[in-house]
């Protein structure tokens, strides 16, 4: 009985999935004998450096790409056994997508963008209207349904994209680098909306990201390397700040995209940092200081000797990690030399 209950809770299950490219003499093992499970109501992140296989894996799960071997179950359906027409129908009825640039159609109203999948499925008009109004009300965009995307704010576009992903009550929502093209404020708003979708609307979400800040909103993070899962961490009862630091620890040890693991002096570090201090939570820390250096989380800059330098996301993670873990990644003397 316990085994049967566990199977019922599994929304996604991959068994020994392989995706290879190339020829016998030159094979790229993008996904290499990978197995994983995602249960109902989970919010899971997949992280990894460029070339680790995370996008290929998401493409296989989303039915965009075919596996070389192995099985992918969504609910009780093995999608590797479905034919092309069956896959299109299955995708419309069972999967929701959140894209990096939202992919809203400017020629359609917000309501029409949300309902597009239902219209394609030829659902009853009255039922479509009821579903749109219900999901729009839950996401706080009921008052903009008759407007066009170019007439609403960025945050409202995000919620429209999330409503569209939820409208067909999918078994699984897939998000591919959803904050990759957003500024800090928009990123936070989208992640908070996705968190709300998961906690209040019980959506099951699988997100591919290289951003530690985004991953810290999830329940569980899977780390990919060379097409395989090499580590997994679970948030459990940890605060998001604690989970964020744990993610950074894993990336530091693995040499992931978020870190430069060899020492850099202050000048080189500050020359490299460009854009993304904004990615971090301004509520947690107003300012962090090391001697005369200040990280201003609201202005998104590092101040030092009357100079102001904007931050990139990766370099901020390095600098922030140093502030929280002095001498662990780079010594104070090296940083301030």
N, C-alpha and C positions, 0 to 999 in steps of 0.2 A: 504493500500500500504506500509506503514512503517513497519508493522508487517511482511509482505511477504519479504521485503528487508532484514530484520534482520534474518529471517530464512535462506535465501539464503547465508548469510555471516557465518552462524554457521557451522564449520567443525566438531566439536565434541559436543555432548549434552548427558549428563547423567541425567536420571530421576529416582529418588528414588531407586538407586542401593543398593542392599544388597548382601553381601557375608559372609555367616556364615559357620563355621566349627564345628564339634563335634556332640554331641547328645543333646536331649532335656534337660537332666540334667546337661550338661556341654558344653554350647555353647560359641564359640569365635566369636564375631561380628567384623570381620576384616574390613569390609566396612559396615557402618550402616546407611542406608537410605540417601545416598549421591546424591546430584544433582549439576551439574556444566555445564558451557558452555565454549568452546574455539572458537573464531571467526577466520576467515581466516587471515593469516599473523601475528598472535600473537606468542610470545615466552613466554611460561608460565612454571613456576617452581612449583613443589609440594614438600613441606618440612614437616618434622615431625620426632619425635624421633623413635627409633627402636620399632617396634610393633604398630606403629600408623596406619598402613594400606596402606601406600603409594605404596609399591611394589605389594601388592595384587591388589590394584586399577589399577596399570599399567598393570598387567597381565590380568585383565578383559578387559581393553580397547584394548589390543593387541591381543585378542582372544585366548590367551594361557589358560586362565581359564574361567569357566562359572559362571555367576552370580547366586545367589540364587533367586533373584527377581529383578524387575526393568528393565529398558531399556537403551541401549547404542546406540546412533545414530552417525555414521560417514558419513558425507554428508547426503544423504537422506535415507541411509540404516540402518535398525535396526539390528545390528549384533547379538543380542540375539535371533533372529528368524531364523538365518541361520543354516543349517546342516553342519556337519564336512567337507565334500568336498567343499561346498560353502564357508566355512570359509577360507580354504587353498587358494582358488583362490582369494577371497576378500583380504586376507592379502598380497598376492604377488602383487596385482594390486593397492592397495590403501594405504598401510602402508610402511614407511621406518623405519629402526632401526639403532641406534648407540649404540654399546655394550661397556661395560667397558674395555674389552681387544681387541676390534675391530673385532676379529674372522675372520681375513684374512687367506686364504688358501695358504700355502707356495708353494704348487705344481702348483698353477695358477699364471700367470702374474698379474700385477696391472690391466691391461685392462680386463683380464678374471674375476678377482675378482669383478670389478665394474659391468660387464655385466651379471653376473651370473643369476640374477632374470629375465632378459630379455630373456636369453637363455632357461631357464626353461619354460618361457611363450611361447616359440617357435616363437619369433618375427623374422622378416626378417633380414638376416645377415647384409645387407647394412644399414638398419635402425639402427641396434644395434651399428655398427661401428660409424655411424654419431652421435648417442646419447652419446656414450662414449667419443668421441673426443670433443664434445660440452661441456659436464660437466667437463671433465678434463681440458679443456682450461679455463673455468670459475674459477676453483679452483687451477690453476697454477701447474698442475701435468702432462701436456701433454707430457713432455720430458721423463717421466719415465714409460710410459704405457707398454713397452716391458720388464721391469725389474720385478724381483720377490720380494715379501715383505722383504725377508732377505737381499736384496741388496739396500734397500732405508732407509732413516732416519725415526726416530719416527714421526716427523712432517708430512712427506710425507705419512706414513701409516695412520695417522689421516685423512688426506685429502682424501685418497683413501676410507676410511670407510665412510666419509661424502658423497663422490661421489656415492658410492654404495647405500646409503640411499636415494639419490636424483634421481637416474637414471630412476626410473619408474614414475617420477613426482607424488609422493604420495600426497594424501590429507593431511596426517598427519605424522610427524616424531616423533618417541618415543625414548627417551634417558633415560637409567636407570643408574644413578650414572656414567656418562661418564668419569669423571675425577678421579674416586675413586682410580685407580691404577697408576696414573700418577704423575710424579714429577712436581714442580711448573712451570717450563718453558713449558713443554708439556701441562699442564693443561691450561695455558694461551693461547697457540697456538690453542688448540682445541676449547676453548670458543670463541676466536676471529673468528675462522672459522665458528662456529655455528651462531655467530652474523652476519657474512657476508652472510651466507645461508639465514638467516631470512630477513635481510635488503635489500640485493641486488637481491637475487633469490626468495624472497617472500615465503619462506618455512614456514609452520606452525609447530611449535615445542612444544612438551610437555616433560618436563624433570623432573625426580625424582632426588632429591639430598638432602643431609644433610649439604651441604657446603654453607655457606652464600656468600662466594666469587663467586661461580658459579651462585648462584641465582641472584646476583646483575646484571648479564648481561640480565636478563629477563625483560619483560614489566610488568609482574604481578606474584605475589607469593601467592600460597594457602597453608595454614598451616593446617595439619591434626593432630587430636588427637582422639584416641579411635574410629577410623573409620569415623570421621566426620570432616568437615571443620569448624574450630573454629575461623579463622581469614583470612583476605585477604588484601593485600596491592598492590597498583598500583604505578609504577614508575612515570608515567606522564612526567613532565618537569624536574624532579630531575636529578642531576648528578649521575653517578654510585656510587661515594663515598657516597653521601647523601642517596642513596637507600640502600647501604650496611649497613650503620649505622641504618637505619630504620628496616632492617631485624634483625640486632642484638638486637635492642630494643624489638622487638616482642619475640625473642627467650629468652631474659633475663626474661621477664615477665612471659613467659610460662614454664620456666624451661626446654627448649629444649636441644638437644644434644650439642649445641655449648657452653654452659655455666655451670659453677659451680656458683650457686647463693648465697652461703654462703661465708663469708670472709675467706681468706687463707693468712697466712703470706708469706713473700718473699721466705723463704727457701722451704716451701712445694710447692709453686707455681713453683719455678724454678726447683724443682726435678721432677715435673709432665710434664713440657714443653719439648717436644722431637723433633718434626720433621717439622712443616709446616708453619713457618713464610713465607716461599716462596709462600704460597697461596695468599698473598696479593699483591696489585699493587705497584711495585717498582717505578713507575712513580709519584705516588701521594706524597710519602714521602721517602726521602733518609734516614733520621734518626729521631727518636722520643726519647726525653730525659726526664727522671725524676731524678733529682739530678745526681748521677753518673751512672745511668743505661741507656744503649743505646740499642735500637732495630735496628739492622743493616739488612735492607730488602734485600740487595744484597748478604750478606754472610749467611743469614738465621739463625742468632744467636742473643742471648741476651748477652751483655757484662756487667759484674758487678764485681768490685774489682779484675780486671785482670783475671776473669774467663769467659769462654765462654760456653753457653748452647744452644743446638739446641732446636727448638720449634715444638710441635705438632700443628696441625691445631686448635683444640679446645682451647688449652691453649693460643695460639697466639691471638685468638679472645677475650679471657678474658683480656689479657694484653693490646691488642690494644684498646679495649673498655675502659679500665681504662685510658689510655693515652688521649683518646678523650673526656672522661666524668669523670674527676677526682671526687672521693668521691661518685660516683653514684653506682658503683658495689662493690668496695673495697677501703677503705681509703688509702691515701698515707702512713700514719703511719703504717698501717697493712702490706702494701706491702713492705715497706723498714725496717721494724722492725727486 
